[in-house]
Amino acid sequence: MVTFVVRRVAYSIPVLLIASVLVFGFVRATTDPLARLRQGSRDPQAVPRERARLGLDKPLPTQYWKWLSGFVRGSWGDSFITRRSAAQEIRAKLWNTLQLIIWGILLSALVAIAVGVYSASRQYSVLDYTFTGLSFLGLSMPVFWFALMAIQFLVYEPRQIFHLDQPILYSVGLHSATPQPFDYVRHLALPVLTLSVQLVAGWSRYQRSSMLDVMSSDYIRTARAKGLPRRKVLLKHGLRNALIPLTTVMAIDIGALFGGLIITEKIFAWPGMGKLFLDALIDGDTNVLLPWVMVTAVFIIGFNLLADILYGVLDPRIRLS
């Protein structure tokens, strides 16, 4: 196990280096950190002076090496806009995004596994067809549209119908300006619901397909022939092995989520990684964009490694070597 993990980490280092080169080149070619200064400054020497201060007058390989060596040491530079440390900006926004991910993943995983197992065990039943239709609807539904509909029907409509002073659920930010009962939950509910819709739709289909494949295996038929209860066959023997394909999909999705939920966070004004990326992209804040992409890449690679390790945990027949 240890050898496998060390080897996978070693393989990941060249991938990260190649990704950093590509990202650095693309960001430098497509964004101009001095755009605002060019437009607002009347001093003709301001732009050359700032270019020299930021090292933008150096050759691109020199700029890349300076940035990479600083990134590895933890010196990520300061945001051009806020003048705060880019590391502090990302750390704060990552924690906010992490809150959405934790609750969204827990809710999505529980619902998706339950729906997938039930649909597989009651194949072609009315509820199976119902869940299938709802999953296709969830997959085809644009995230921004669902978020806007959720705000309309779960925030504004109940407030008008019941003549409430405050909405039941909030649609902006993490907290209210004044403390409210269950404030955190009321702010968290809609972003988590928006995050979970497509995850549940996709994961439940994977779980159903995997369960159907496992339930037709020889060892399942043997367990049934021994007279084991249906519930034990389904949950102990079937579910454990059926989770392996879903683990891959979940690991990839969860790793990508650490980059931020750009649409969800923007609509609900949630100060997370997605909103940070969008703001930095609009402002041309390369000192935030570069470490943002690298942090996201590290999480994606890390969760793919975690998925491989979980294979051996879920199915001892799989040897990690």
C-alpha positions as CSV (number, residue, x, y, z in Angstrom):
1,M,0.0,0.0,0.0
2,V,2.7,2.5,1.0
3,T,4.8,1.7,-2.1
4,F,1.7,2.2,-4.3
5,V,0.9,5.6,-2.7
6,V,4.6,6.8,-3.0
7,R,4.7,5.7,-6.7
8,R,1.5,7.4,-7.5
9,V,2.6,10.6,-5.8
10,A,5.9,10.5,-7.7
11,Y,3.9,10.1,-11.0
12,S,1.8,13.1,-10.1
13,I,4.8,15.5,-9.8
14,P,5.5,15.6,-13.6
15,V,1.8,16.0,-14.2
16,L,1.7,19.0,-11.9
17,L,4.8,20.5,-13.5
18,I,3.4,20.2,-17.0
19,A,0.1,21.7,-15.8
20,S,1.9,24.6,-14.2
21,V,3.8,25.4,-17.4
22,L,0.7,25.3,-19.5
23,V,-1.3,27.3,-16.9
24,F,1.4,29.9,-16.5
25,G,1.7,30.4,-20.3
26,F,-2.0,30.7,-20.9
27,V,-2.6,33.1,-18.0
28,R,0.3,35.3,-19.0
29,A,-0.9,35.3,-22.6
30,T,-4.5,36.0,-21.9
31,T,-4.5,38.4,-19.0
32,D,-2.9,41.8,-18.4
33,P,-2.3,42.6,-14.7
34,L,-1.6,46.2,-15.6
35,A,-4.8,46.8,-17.6
36,R,-6.4,49.1,-15.0
37,L,-3.2,51.0,-14.5
38,R,-3.0,51.6,-18.3
39,Q,-6.5,53.1,-18.3
40,G,-6.4,55.1,-15.1
41,S,-2.8,56.4,-14.8
42,R,-1.7,59.7,-16.4
43,D,2.0,59.0,-15.5
44,P,3.7,57.6,-18.6
45,Q,6.3,56.0,-16.4
46,A,3.8,54.2,-14.1
47,V,3.3,51.2,-16.3
48,P,7.0,50.5,-17.0
49,R,7.8,51.0,-13.3
50,E,5.0,48.6,-12.3
51,R,6.2,46.0,-14.9
52,A,9.7,46.1,-13.5
53,R,8.4,45.8,-9.9
54,L,6.3,42.8,-10.8
55,G,9.0,41.2,-12.9
56,L,6.9,41.3,-16.0
57,D,9.8,42.8,-18.0
58,K,11.8,39.6,-17.6
59,P,11.7,36.7,-20.1
60,L,8.8,34.2,-19.7
61,P,11.0,31.3,-18.5
62,T,12.5,33.6,-15.9
63,Q,9.1,34.7,-14.7
64,Y,7.9,31.1,-14.5
65,W,10.9,29.9,-12.5
66,K,10.5,32.8,-10.0
67,W,6.8,32.0,-9.6
68,L,7.3,28.2,-9.3
69,S,10.1,28.5,-6.7
70,G,8.0,31.0,-4.7
71,F,4.9,28.7,-5.0
72,V,6.8,25.7,-3.7
73,R,8.1,27.7,-0.7
74,G,4.6,29.0,0.0
75,S,5.2,32.5,-1.2
76,W,2.4,33.0,-3.6
77,G,2.5,36.8,-3.9
78,D,-0.1,39.4,-3.2
79,S,-3.4,40.0,-5.0
80,F,-3.2,42.9,-7.5
81,I,-6.7,44.0,-6.4
82,T,-7.0,43.5,-2.7
83,R,-3.2,43.7,-1.9
84,R,-3.8,40.7,0.5
85,S,-1.7,37.6,0.3
86,A,-2.9,35.2,-2.4
87,A,-2.4,32.3,0.0
88,Q,-4.7,34.0,2.6
89,E,-7.3,34.7,0.0
90,I,-7.4,31.1,-1.2
91,R,-7.3,29.7,2.3
92,A,-10.3,31.7,3.4
93,K,-12.3,31.0,0.2
94,L,-11.4,27.3,0.2
95,W,-12.9,27.0,3.7
96,N,-16.1,28.6,2.5
97,T,-16.3,26.2,-0.5
98,L,-15.4,23.3,1.8
99,Q,-18.5,23.9,3.8
100,L,-20.7,23.6,0.7
101,I,-18.8,20.5,-0.5
102,I,-19.1,18.6,2.9
103,W,-22.8,19.1,3.3
104,G,-23.5,18.7,-0.4
105,I,-21.5,15.5,-0.8
106,L,-23.0,13.9,2.4
107,L,-26.6,14.7,1.2
108,S,-25.9,13.7,-2.4
109,A,-24.1,10.4,-1.5
110,L,-26.8,9.3,0.9
111,V,-29.7,10.0,-1.5
112,A,-27.9,8.7,-4.6
113,I,-26.9,5.4,-3.0
114,A,-30.4,4.9,-1.5
115,V,-32.1,5.7,-4.8
116,G,-29.7,3.5,-6.8
117,V,-30.0,0.5,-4.6
118,Y,-33.8,0.8,-4.5
119,S,-34.1,1.2,-8.2
120,A,-31.9,-1.8,-8.8
121,S,-33.7,-4.0,-6.3
122,R,-37.1,-2.9,-7.8
123,Q,-36.1,-2.8,-11.4
124,Y,-38.9,-1.7,-13.8
125,S,-41.2,-0.7,-10.9
126,V,-43.2,2.5,-10.8
127,L,-40.7,4.2,-8.5
128,D,-37.8,2.9,-10.6
129,Y,-39.3,4.7,-13.7
130,T,-40.0,7.7,-11.5
131,F,-36.4,8.0,-10.2
132,T,-35.1,7.4,-13.7
133,G,-37.2,10.2,-15.1
134,L,-36.2,12.6,-12.3
135,S,-32.5,11.8,-12.7
136,F,-32.7,12.6,-16.5
137,L,-34.5,15.8,-15.6
138,G,-31.8,16.7,-13.0
139,L,-29.0,16.0,-15.4
140,S,-30.5,18.1,-18.2
141,M,-31.5,21.0,-15.9
142,P,-29.0,24.0,-16.1
143,V,-27.6,24.8,-12.7
144,F,-28.3,28.6,-13.0
145,W,-31.9,28.0,-13.9
146,F,-32.5,25.6,-11.0
147,A,-30.8,28.1,-8.6
148,L,-33.0,31.0,-9.8
149,M,-36.1,28.9,-9.6
150,A,-35.2,27.8,-6.0
151,I,-34.7,31.4,-5.0
152,Q,-38.1,32.4,-6.5
153,F,-40.1,29.5,-5.1
154,L,-38.3,28.9,-1.8
155,V,-37.4,32.5,-0.8
156,Y,-39.8,35.1,-2.4
157,E,-43.0,33.1,-2.9
158,P,-43.3,31.8,0.7
159,R,-42.5,35.3,2.1
160,Q,-45.3,36.8,0.0
161,I,-47.8,34.0,0.6
162,F,-47.4,33.9,4.3
163,H,-46.6,37.6,4.7
164,L,-43.3,37.0,6.5
165,D,-41.0,39.7,7.7
166,Q,-38.0,37.5,7.0
167,P,-37.7,34.7,4.4
168,I,-37.6,31.1,5.5
169,L,-34.4,30.6,3.5
170,Y,-31.8,33.1,2.5
171,S,-30.2,33.4,-1.0
172,V,-27.2,35.8,-0.3
173,G,-24.0,35.2,1.5
174,L,-23.0,33.1,4.5
175,H,-24.6,35.1,7.3
176,S,-27.1,37.8,8.0
177,A,-26.2,41.3,9.1
178,T,-28.1,40.7,12.3
179,P,-28.2,37.3,14.0
180,Q,-31.2,35.1,13.1
181,P,-32.3,31.7,14.4
182,F,-30.7,28.9,12.5
183,D,-28.9,31.5,10.4
184,Y,-26.2,29.3,9.1
185,V,-28.6,26.5,8.0
186,R,-30.9,29.0,6.3
187,H,-28.1,30.4,4.2
188,L,-26.6,27.0,3.4
189,A,-29.8,25.2,2.3
190,L,-30.2,26.6,-1.2
191,P,-26.6,26.4,-2.3
192,V,-26.3,22.8,-1.0
193,L,-29.6,21.9,-2.7
194,T,-28.4,23.4,-6.0
195,L,-25.1,21.5,-5.7
196,S,-26.8,18.3,-4.9
197,V,-29.4,18.1,-7.7
198,Q,-27.1,17.1,-10.6
199,L,-24.8,15.0,-8.3
200,V,-27.7,12.9,-7.1
201,A,-29.0,12.5,-10.6
202,G,-25.7,11.3,-12.0
203,W,-24.5,9.2,-9.0
204,S,-27.9,7.4,-8.6
205,R,-27.7,6.3,-12.3
206,Y,-24.1,4.9,-11.7
207,Q,-25.2,3.2,-8.5
208,R,-28.3,1.6,-10.2
209,S,-26.2,0.3,-13.1
210,S,-23.5,-1.0,-10.9
211,M,-26.0,-2.7,-8.6
212,L,-27.7,-4.4,-11.5
213,D,-24.4,-5.7,-12.8
214,V,-23.3,-7.0,-9.4
215,M,-26.7,-8.6,-8.6
216,S,-26.3,-10.8,-11.7
217,S,-22.9,-12.1,-10.6
218,D,-22.2,-15.8,-9.7
219,Y,-21.3,-15.1,-6.0
220,I,-24.7,-13.3,-5.5
221,R,-26.5,-16.3,-7.0
222,T,-24.5,-18.5,-4.7
223,A,-25.4,-16.4,-1.7
224,R,-29.1,-16.6,-2.6
225,A,-28.8,-20.4,-3.1
226,K,-27.5,-20.7,0.5
227,G,-30.7,-19.2,1.7
228,L,-29.3,-15.8,2.9
229,P,-31.9,-13.2,3.5
230,R,-32.5,-10.8,0.5
231,R,-31.6,-7.8,2.6
232,K,-28.3,-9.3,3.6
233,V,-27.5,-10.3,0.1
234,L,-28.4,-6.9,-1.2
235,L,-26.6,-4.7,1.3
236,K,-23.6,-6.8,2.5
237,H,-22.6,-8.7,-0.6
238,G,-24.1,-6.5,-3.4
239,L,-23.7,-2.9,-2.2
240,R,-20.1,-3.2,-1.1
241,N,-18.9,-4.3,-4.6
242,A,-21.3,-2.0,-6.4
243,L,-19.8,1.0,-4.7
244,I,-16.4,0.6,-6.6
245,P,-17.5,2.2,-9.9
246,L,-19.3,5.0,-8.0
247,T,-16.2,5.7,-6.0
248,T,-14.3,6.6,-9.2
249,V,-17.0,9.0,-10.3
250,M,-17.4,10.6,-6.8
251,A,-13.6,11.1,-6.4
252,I,-13.3,12.9,-9.7
253,D,-16.4,15.0,-9.0
254,I,-15.4,15.9,-5.5
255,G,-11.8,16.8,-6.6
256,A,-13.2,19.2,-9.2
257,L,-15.6,20.7,-6.7
258,F,-12.6,22.0,-4.7
259,G,-12.0,24.4,-7.6
260,G,-15.2,26.0,-6.6
261,L,-18.8,26.1,-7.8
262,I,-18.6,29.1,-10.0
263,I,-22.2,29.4,-11.0
264,T,-23.7,28.4,-7.7
265,E,-21.4,30.7,-5.7
266,K,-21.9,33.6,-8.0
267,I,-25.7,33.4,-7.9
268,F,-25.9,33.0,-4.1
269,A,-23.0,35.5,-3.5
270,W,-21.1,32.7,-1.6
271,P,-17.5,33.9,-1.1
272,G,-15.8,30.6,-2.1
273,M,-13.2,29.4,-4.6
274,G,-15.6,29.7,-7.6
275,K,-16.4,33.3,-6.9
276,L,-12.7,34.0,-6.2
277,F,-11.7,32.5,-9.6
278,L,-14.4,34.5,-11.5
279,D,-13.4,37.8,-9.8
280,A,-9.7,37.2,-10.4
281,L,-10.3,36.3,-14.1
282,I,-12.4,39.5,-14.7
283,D,-9.8,41.6,-12.9
284,G,-6.8,39.9,-14.5
285,D,-5.4,39.1,-11.1
286,T,-2.8,36.5,-12.2
287,N,-1.3,36.3,-8.7
288,V,-4.6,34.7,-7.6
289,L,-5.4,32.8,-10.8
290,L,-2.1,30.8,-10.9
291,P,-2.1,29.4,-7.3
292,W,-5.9,28.8,-7.7
293,V,-5.4,26.5,-10.6
294,M,-2.5,24.7,-9.0
295,V,-4.5,24.1,-5.7
296,T,-7.4,22.7,-7.8
297,A,-5.1,20.4,-9.7
298,V,-3.6,19.1,-6.5
299,F,-7.1,18.3,-5.1
300,I,-8.1,16.5,-8.3
301,I,-5.0,14.3,-8.4
302,G,-5.3,13.7,-4.6
303,F,-8.9,12.5,-4.9
304,N,-8.0,10.2,-7.8
305,L,-5.3,8.7,-5.6
306,L,-7.9,8.3,-2.8
307,A,-10.2,6.5,-5.2
308,D,-7.5,3.9,-6.2
309,I,-6.8,3.3,-2.5
310,L,-10.5,2.8,-1.7
311,Y,-10.7,0.1,-4.4
312,G,-8.6,-2.1,-2.3
313,V,-10.6,-1.3,0.8
314,L,-14.0,-2.0,-0.8
315,D,-12.8,-5.1,-2.7
316,P,-9.8,-7.1,-1.1
317,R,-9.4,-9.0,-4.4
318,I,-7.9,-5.8,-5.9
319,R,-4.2,-5.6,-5.1
320,L,-2.6,-2.2,-5.0
321,S,0.8,-2.7,-6.5
